Amino acid sequence: MTQSNKEREHAFLIGAPLAIIPALVFLPAVMFLIVFPQVRHGREIGLMVVPACALASCLGLWKLALGAVEKPWGIFNVLTFGALFVLLVIAGYTGLFLALMTLKL
């Protein structure tokens, strides 16, 4: 099943923010709400924010993955691969930072 350019554009414009924004929010939410709570009831808030970020990121990643592999190749494939690369970099530094934090604790 091939998608039209309009469907690809829609999948990219919805999927990229849904994948990247929660990935950017995940590390500060874990650090400032769960590990070292900075606000009252931070852990409770964090226990609601972190799964919501994971769910939104999974949905966005699913849309990006479907848009990345569809043929014929075009600009939306390149943009989708770029968004996936940005997500890979975010996941890399988040994992590295959380791993280093476990060594300190």
Secondary structure, DSSP 8 states (H G I E B T S, - for coil): ----HHHHHHHHHHHHHHHHHHHHHHHHHIIIIIIS--STTHHHHHHHHHHHHHHHHHHHHHHHHHHHH-SS--HHHHHHHHHHHHHHHHHHHHHHHHHHHHHH-
